């Protein structure tokens, strides 16, 4: 009698376990959405519907170096955007785990933890990309960015506009890129105010006002904007990759390389400025 009654007593227990797991899963999803903060670009990796990653050397796979829990939740990320504005379909291939203690590096694809994707078309070796959900890209128009060929000075009008906005003299001003909609990206460095330094990117757009991205720095012995930069801002190490336009404004992806590695940022419009939205940083192996 007791043998036949045993399965009947287990069924409610199993059902209770299933409900508990479901409640826990829903709680974790709600917690993730609650933790999504527009003022925390590092936390916005994955939770925003987008995350930075890089291709392997053959260019057939992409890795997003995130912790395993986030990696397993990226099955719905099916697109990648790479410079100059190329969109490639992806297929989730699983997650991989690493025992490395050092920071993520785009030069150690097989040794990094994260989410792995198969690319429908080859990228360049080690290309930096933004992996995104279809919903994320459906809400945005992709704009290609063509880097300026050589050192192209800004027009007098752009130089004057930069100076008027900041109230500071312009040390140099260069055109660094053109957008596929006719927009222009200009980069200006201003004369120092004591130890205070400022570099500003201006994004002009046909039929719209210019938006700005300010990079303020403080002159220190170890570097001003990056460690070991010697107080110099190198336009060659600062590259806008691609851009988006949506109902809420403009967004710009930038890679900033330095002696210690690469910083990837997706900035988005907040009034007349561009503010950090999604960010990642990868170390350079010693």
DRENZA-164261 format. One record per residue (C-alpha): residue number from 1; x, y, z. Coordinates in pm, whole numbers. Last residue first. Example, Ala and Ser with C-alpha at 12.3 -4.5 7.8 and 13.67 -1.06 7.14 Angstrom:
! residues 2
<rec n="2" xx="1367" yy="-106" zz="714"/>
<rec n="1" xx="1230" yy="-450" zz="780"/>
***
This chain:
! residues 286
<rec n="286" xx="5174" yy="4117" zz="-2202"/>
<rec n="285" xx="4830" yy="4063" zz="-2353"/>
<rec n="284" xx="4641" yy="4384" zz="-2445"/>
<rec n="283" xx="4338" yy="4428" zz="-2224"/>
<rec n="282" xx="3979" yy="4451" zz="-2341"/>
<rec n="281" xx="3728" yy="4718" zz="-2244"/>
<rec n="280" xx="3351" yy="4722" zz="-2290"/>
<rec n="279" xx="3085" yy="4994" zz="-2298"/>
<rec n="278" xx="2716" yy="5052" zz="-2369"/>
<rec n="277" xx="2540" yy="5390" zz="-2321"/>
<rec n="276" xx="2798" yy="5664" zz="-2267"/>
<rec n="275" xx="2657" yy="6013" zz="-2344"/>
<rec n="274" xx="2651" yy="6210" zz="-2670"/>
<rec n="273" xx="2560" yy="6577" zz="-2632"/>
<rec n="272" xx="2301" yy="6819" zz="-2770"/>
<rec n="271" xx="2012" yy="6663" zz="-2578"/>
<rec n="270" xx="2118" yy="6316" zz="-2471"/>
<rec n="269" xx="2228" yy="6130" zz="-2782"/>
<rec n="268" xx="2381" yy="5788" zz="-2754"/>
<rec n="267" xx="2733" yy="5660" zz="-2713"/>
<rec n="266" xx="2838" yy="5302" zz="-2787"/>
<rec n="265" xx="3182" yy="5251" zz="-2644"/>
<rec n="264" xx="3470" yy="5011" zz="-2701"/>
<rec n="263" xx="3799" yy="5051" zz="-2512"/>
<rec n="262" xx="4104" yy="4870" zz="-2648"/>
<rec n="261" xx="4428" yy="4770" zz="-2478"/>
<rec n="260" xx="4697" yy="4889" zz="-2237"/>
<rec n="259" xx="4904" yy="5097" zz="-2480"/>
<rec n="258" xx="4591" yy="5260" zz="-2622"/>
<rec n="257" xx="4304" yy="5197" zz="-2859"/>
<rec n="256" xx="3974" yy="5386" zz="-2860"/>
<rec n="255" xx="3698" yy="5217" zz="-3057"/>
<rec n="254" xx="3384" yy="5425" zz="-3110"/>
<rec n="253" xx="3019" yy="5335" zz="-3176"/>
<rec n="252" xx="2788" yy="5633" zz="-3230"/>
<rec n="251" xx="2420" yy="5675" zz="-3149"/>
<rec n="250" xx="2175" yy="5939" zz="-3270"/>
<rec n="249" xx="1826" yy="6028" zz="-3150"/>
<rec n="248" xx="1525" yy="5879" zz="-2971"/>
<rec n="247" xx="1340" yy="5780" zz="-3289"/>
<rec n="246" xx="1655" yy="5605" zz="-3405"/>
<rec n="245" xx="1976" yy="5684" zz="-3590"/>
<rec n="244" xx="2273" yy="5452" zz="-3562"/>
<rec n="243" xx="2646" yy="5489" zz="-3619"/>
<rec n="242" xx="2953" yy="5296" zz="-3727"/>
<rec n="241" xx="3319" yy="5246" zz="-3626"/>
<rec n="240" xx="3437" yy="5584" zz="-3494"/>
<rec n="239" xx="3813" yy="5543" zz="-3452"/>
<rec n="238" xx="4049" yy="5691" zz="-3194"/>
<rec n="237" xx="4401" yy="5550" zz="-3219"/>
<rec n="236" xx="4484" yy="5761" zz="-3526"/>
<rec n="235" xx="4337" yy="6072" zz="-3360"/>
<rec n="234" xx="4619" yy="6049" zz="-3102"/>
<rec n="233" xx="4566" yy="6265" zz="-2794"/>
<rec n="232" xx="4899" yy="6353" zz="-2634"/>
<rec n="231" xx="4972" yy="6395" zz="-2262"/>
<rec n="230" xx="5236" yy="6123" zz="-2272"/>
<rec n="229" xx="4969" yy="5863" zz="-2354"/>
<rec n="228" xx="5107" yy="5619" zz="-2096"/>
<rec n="227" xx="4778" yy="5552" zz="-1919"/>
<rec n="226" xx="4489" yy="5705" zz="-2111"/>
<rec n="225" xx="4328" yy="6048" zz="-2124"/>
<rec n="224" xx="4607" yy="6241" zz="-1949"/>
<rec n="223" xx="4887" yy="5999" zz="-1875"/>
<rec n="222" xx="5107" yy="5869" zz="-1593"/>
<rec n="221" xx="5260" yy="6207" zz="-1508"/>
<rec n="220" xx="4916" yy="6363" zz="-1496"/>
<rec n="219" xx="4735" yy="6615" zz="-1717"/>
<rec n="218" xx="4365" yy="6598" zz="-1644"/>
<rec n="217" xx="4127" yy="6488" zz="-1918"/>
<rec n="216" xx="3792" yy="6581" zz="-2069"/>
<rec n="215" xx="3655" yy="6385" zz="-2364"/>
<rec n="214" xx="3344" yy="6566" zz="-2483"/>
<rec n="213" xx="3101" yy="6415" zz="-2737"/>
<rec n="212" xx="2898" yy="6674" zz="-2924"/>
<rec n="211" xx="2576" yy="6697" zz="-3122"/>
<rec n="210" xx="2540" yy="6929" zz="-3421"/>
<rec n="209" xx="2195" yy="7058" zz="-3515"/>
<rec n="208" xx="1982" yy="6890" zz="-3778"/>
<rec n="207" xx="1901" yy="6929" zz="-4148"/>
<rec n="206" xx="2204" yy="6736" zz="-4265"/>
<rec n="205" xx="2398" yy="6597" zz="-3967"/>
<rec n="204" xx="2698" yy="6731" zz="-3779"/>
<rec n="203" xx="2871" yy="6512" zz="-3525"/>
<rec n="202" xx="3130" yy="6703" zz="-3320"/>
<rec n="201" xx="3398" yy="6517" zz="-3125"/>
<rec n="200" xx="3559" yy="6712" zz="-2843"/>
<rec n="199" xx="3903" yy="6695" zz="-2682"/>
<rec n="198" xx="3960" yy="6877" zz="-2353"/>
<rec n="197" xx="4252" yy="6918" zz="-2114"/>
<rec n="196" xx="4259" yy="7058" zz="-1760"/>
<rec n="195" xx="4609" yy="7088" zz="-1611"/>
<rec n="194" xx="4611" yy="7467" zz="-1643"/>
<rec n="193" xx="4343" yy="7541" zz="-1899"/>
<rec n="192" xx="4488" yy="7350" zz="-2192"/>
<rec n="191" xx="4441" yy="7461" zz="-2555"/>
<rec n="190" xx="4159" yy="7271" zz="-2722"/>
<rec n="189" xx="4166" yy="6950" zz="-2923"/>
<rec n="188" xx="3910" yy="6911" zz="-3198"/>
<rec n="187" xx="3758" yy="6609" zz="-3374"/>
<rec n="186" xx="3507" yy="6635" zz="-3657"/>
<rec n="185" xx="3255" yy="6374" zz="-3771"/>
<rec n="184" xx="3041" yy="6463" zz="-4073"/>
<rec n="183" xx="2691" yy="6372" zz="-4188"/>
<rec n="182" xx="2598" yy="6305" zz="-4549"/>
<rec n="181" xx="2367" yy="6012" zz="-4476"/>
<rec n="180" xx="2649" yy="5758" zz="-4527"/>
<rec n="179" xx="2858" yy="5922" zz="-4260"/>
<rec n="178" xx="3193" yy="6093" zz="-4310"/>
<rec n="177" xx="3491" yy="6055" zz="-4077"/>
<rec n="176" xx="3787" yy="6210" zz="-3898"/>
<rec n="175" xx="3776" yy="6576" zz="-4001"/>
<rec n="174" xx="4045" yy="6744" zz="-3798"/>
<rec n="173" xx="4075" yy="7034" zz="-3552"/>
<rec n="172" xx="4391" yy="7154" zz="-3376"/>
<rec n="171" xx="4479" yy="7373" zz="-3076"/>
<rec n="170" xx="4134" yy="7532" zz="-3069"/>
<rec n="169" xx="4097" yy="7825" zz="-2830"/>
<rec n="168" xx="3842" yy="7786" zz="-2554"/>
<rec n="167" xx="3492" yy="7927" zz="-2499"/>
<rec n="166" xx="3358" yy="7575" zz="-2533"/>
<rec n="165" xx="3076" yy="7628" zz="-2782"/>
<rec n="164" xx="3237" yy="7923" zz="-2957"/>
<rec n="163" xx="3563" yy="7735" zz="-3014"/>
<rec n="162" xx="3391" yy="7433" zz="-3169"/>
<rec n="161" xx="3176" yy="7654" zz="-3393"/>
<rec n="160" xx="3485" yy="7850" zz="-3504"/>
<rec n="159" xx="3667" yy="7531" zz="-3604"/>
<rec n="158" xx="3358" yy="7407" zz="-3786"/>
<rec n="157" xx="3328" yy="7734" zz="-3980"/>
<rec n="156" xx="3701" yy="7747" zz="-4059"/>
<rec n="155" xx="3671" yy="7401" zz="-4217"/>
<rec n="154" xx="3829" yy="7115" zz="-4026"/>
<rec n="153" xx="4173" yy="6994" zz="-4133"/>
<rec n="152" xx="4210" yy="6661" zz="-4318"/>
<rec n="151" xx="4500" yy="6442" zz="-4203"/>
<rec n="150" xx="4489" yy="6131" zz="-4419"/>
<rec n="149" xx="4183" yy="5979" zz="-4582"/>
<rec n="148" xx="3893" yy="6044" zz="-4347"/>
<rec n="147" xx="3730" yy="5732" zz="-4211"/>
<rec n="146" xx="3404" yy="5622" zz="-4378"/>
<rec n="145" xx="3123" yy="5567" zz="-4126"/>
<rec n="144" xx="2819" yy="5365" zz="-4233"/>
<rec n="143" xx="2482" yy="5454" zz="-4085"/>
<rec n="142" xx="2251" yy="5184" zz="-3949"/>
<rec n="141" xx="1888" yy="5284" zz="-3900"/>
<rec n="140" xx="1759" yy="5179" zz="-3559"/>
<rec n="139" xx="1453" yy="5024" zz="-3393"/>
<rec n="138" xx="1486" yy="4701" zz="-3592"/>
<rec n="137" xx="1846" yy="4679" zz="-3471"/>
<rec n="136" xx="1755" yy="4635" zz="-3105"/>
<rec n="135" xx="1458" yy="4411" zz="-3187"/>
<rec n="134" xx="1684" yy="4178" zz="-3390"/>
<rec n="133" xx="1908" yy="4137" zz="-3088"/>
<rec n="132" xx="2258" yy="4275" zz="-3094"/>
<rec n="131" xx="2628" yy="4193" zz="-3125"/>
<rec n="130" xx="2844" yy="4504" zz="-3174"/>
<rec n="129" xx="3163" yy="4417" zz="-3357"/>
<rec n="128" xx="3540" yy="4446" zz="-3323"/>
<rec n="127" xx="3727" yy="4265" zz="-3600"/>
<rec n="126" xx="3981" yy="4005" zz="-3481"/>
<rec n="125" xx="4065" yy="3885" zz="-3832"/>
<rec n="124" xx="3823" yy="4053" zz="-4076"/>
<rec n="123" xx="3468" yy="3928" zz="-4065"/>
<rec n="122" xx="3340" yy="3629" zz="-4259"/>
<rec n="121" xx="2975" yy="3597" zz="-4349"/>
<rec n="120" xx="2702" yy="3391" zz="-4175"/>
<rec n="119" xx="2887" yy="3432" zz="-3847"/>
<rec n="118" xx="2883" yy="3160" zz="-3580"/>
<rec n="117" xx="2838" yy="3295" zz="-3228"/>
<rec n="116" xx="3018" yy="3232" zz="-2899"/>
<rec n="115" xx="2909" yy="3372" zz="-2562"/>
<rec n="114" xx="3181" yy="3434" zz="-2305"/>
<rec n="113" xx="3492" yy="3315" zz="-2128"/>
<rec n="112" xx="3822" yy="3379" zz="-2302"/>
<rec n="111" xx="4095" yy="3130" zz="-2394"/>
<rec n="110" xx="3982" yy="3048" zz="-2749"/>
<rec n="109" xx="3970" yy="3414" zz="-2852"/>
<rec n="108" xx="4299" yy="3524" zz="-2698"/>
<rec n="107" xx="4387" yy="3836" zz="-2900"/>
<rec n="106" xx="4060" yy="4013" zz="-2817"/>
<rec n="105" xx="4167" yy="4019" zz="-2453"/>
<rec n="104" xx="3950" yy="3989" zz="-2144"/>
<rec n="103" xx="4110" yy="4089" zz="-1816"/>
<rec n="102" xx="4345" yy="3855" zz="-1631"/>
<rec n="101" xx="4235" yy="3565" zz="-1411"/>
<rec n="100" xx="4212" yy="3309" zz="-1691"/>
<rec n="99" xx="4017" yy="2996" zz="-1599"/>
<rec n="98" xx="3802" yy="3021" zz="-1909"/>
<rec n="97" xx="3445" yy="2918" zz="-1985"/>
<rec n="96" xx="3276" yy="2886" zz="-2322"/>
<rec n="95" xx="2917" yy="2956" zz="-2419"/>
<rec n="94" xx="2704" yy="2821" zz="-2700"/>
<rec n="93" xx="2687" yy="2850" zz="-3079"/>
<rec n="92" xx="2431" yy="3130" zz="-3117"/>
<rec n="91" xx="2377" yy="3199" zz="-3487"/>
<rec n="90" xx="2473" yy="3534" zz="-3637"/>
<rec n="89" xx="2358" yy="3743" zz="-3933"/>
<rec n="88" xx="2592" yy="4021" zz="-4050"/>
<rec n="87" xx="2535" yy="4399" zz="-4066"/>
<rec n="86" xx="2811" yy="4619" zz="-4211"/>
<rec n="85" xx="2832" yy="4978" zz="-4094"/>
<rec n="84" xx="3201" yy="5070" zz="-4150"/>
<rec n="83" xx="3280" yy="4885" zz="-3937"/>
<rec n="82" xx="3098" yy="4592" zz="-3780"/>
<rec n="81" xx="2738" yy="4528" zz="-3677"/>
<rec n="80" xx="2637" yy="4183" zz="-3554"/>
<rec n="79" xx="2294" yy="4022" zz="-3555"/>
<rec n="78" xx="2126" yy="3720" zz="-3395"/>
<rec n="77" xx="2125" yy="3787" zz="-3021"/>
<rec n="76" xx="1830" yy="3577" zz="-2900"/>
<rec n="75" xx="2053" yy="3302" zz="-2760"/>
<rec n="74" xx="2226" yy="3557" zz="-2538"/>
<rec n="73" xx="2105" yy="3430" zz="-2199"/>
<rec n="72" xx="2372" yy="3161" zz="-2175"/>
<rec n="71" xx="2641" yy="3427" zz="-2205"/>
<rec n="70" xx="2486" yy="3636" zz="-1927"/>
<rec n="69" xx="2515" yy="3349" zz="-1681"/>
<rec n="68" xx="2860" yy="3253" zz="-1813"/>
<rec n="67" xx="3026" yy="3592" zz="-1752"/>
<rec n="66" xx="3076" yy="3813" zz="-2057"/>
<rec n="65" xx="3338" yy="3816" zz="-2332"/>
<rec n="64" xx="3123" yy="3836" zz="-2648"/>
<rec n="63" xx="3296" yy="3605" zz="-2896"/>
<rec n="62" xx="3239" yy="3604" zz="-3271"/>
<rec n="61" xx="3311" yy="3320" zz="-3512"/>
<rec n="60" xx="3395" yy="3296" zz="-3882"/>
<rec n="59" xx="3658" yy="3571" zz="-3897"/>
<rec n="58" xx="3949" yy="3328" zz="-3946"/>
<rec n="57" xx="4133" yy="3515" zz="-3667"/>
<rec n="56" xx="3841" yy="3512" zz="-3425"/>
<rec n="55" xx="3588" yy="3793" zz="-3428"/>
<rec n="54" xx="3528" yy="4041" zz="-3148"/>
<rec n="53" xx="3250" yy="4136" zz="-2910"/>
<rec n="52" xx="3056" yy="4436" zz="-2784"/>
<rec n="51" xx="2708" yy="4396" zz="-2641"/>
<rec n="50" xx="2352" yy="4485" zz="-2743"/>
<rec n="49" xx="2000" yy="4417" zz="-2617"/>
<rec n="48" xx="2045" yy="4672" zz="-2340"/>
<rec n="47" xx="2083" yy="4397" zz="-2079"/>
<rec n="46" xx="2366" yy="4243" zz="-2289"/>
<rec n="45" xx="2621" yy="4511" zz="-2188"/>
<rec n="44" xx="2420" yy="4776" zz="-2004"/>
<rec n="43" xx="2606" yy="4703" zz="-1682"/>
<rec n="42" xx="2923" yy="4851" zz="-1831"/>
<rec n="41" xx="2737" yy="5154" zz="-1966"/>
<rec n="40" xx="2601" yy="5247" zz="-1621"/>
<rec n="39" xx="2407" yy="5574" zz="-1657"/>
<rec n="38" xx="2131" yy="5417" zz="-1869"/>
<rec n="37" xx="2069" yy="5162" zz="-1599"/>
<rec n="36" xx="1952" yy="4806" zz="-1644"/>
<rec n="35" xx="1950" yy="4666" zz="-1290"/>
<rec n="34" xx="1570" yy="4651" zz="-1282"/>
<rec n="33" xx="1572" yy="4456" zz="-1609"/>
<rec n="32" xx="1818" yy="4204" zz="-1463"/>
<rec n="31" xx="1614" yy="4178" zz="-1143"/>
<rec n="30" xx="1298" yy="4110" zz="-1343"/>
<rec n="29" xx="1475" yy="3834" zz="-1534"/>
<rec n="28" xx="1611" yy="3685" zz="-1211"/>
<rec n="27" xx="1265" yy="3695" zz="-1054"/>
<rec n="26" xx="1115" yy="3521" zz="-1358"/>
<rec n="25" xx="1375" yy="3245" zz="-1329"/>
<rec n="24" xx="1317" yy="3207" zz="-955"/>
<rec n="23" xx="939" yy="3190" zz="-1005"/>
<rec n="22" xx="985" yy="2924" zz="-1273"/>
<rec n="21" xx="1224" yy="2722" zz="-1054"/>
<rec n="20" xx="981" yy="2740" zz="-762"/>
<rec n="19" xx="688" yy="2637" zz="-982"/>
<rec n="18" xx="881" yy="2335" zz="-1106"/>
<rec n="17" xx="983" yy="2239" zz="-753"/>
<rec n="16" xx="621" yy="2264" zz="-638"/>
<rec n="15" xx="514" yy="2039" zz="-925"/>
<rec n="14" xx="778" yy="1786" zz="-824"/>
<rec n="13" xx="659" yy="1794" zz="-463"/>
<rec n="12" xx="294" yy="1765" zz="-570"/>
<rec n="11" xx="387" yy="1454" zz="-775"/>
<rec n="10" xx="601" yy="1290" zz="-508"/>
<rec n="9" xx="309" yy="1198" zz="-272"/>
<rec n="8" xx="127" yy="1016" zz="-552"/>
<rec n="7" xx="444" yy="827" zz="-643"/>
<rec n="6" xx="469" yy="694" zz="-282"/>
<rec n="5" xx="112" yy="570" zz="-249"/>
<rec n="4" xx="171" yy="250" zz="-448"/>
<rec n="3" xx="466" yy="147" zz="-227"/>
<rec n="2" xx="278" yy="236" zz="94"/>
<rec n="1" xx="0" yy="0" zz="0"/>
***
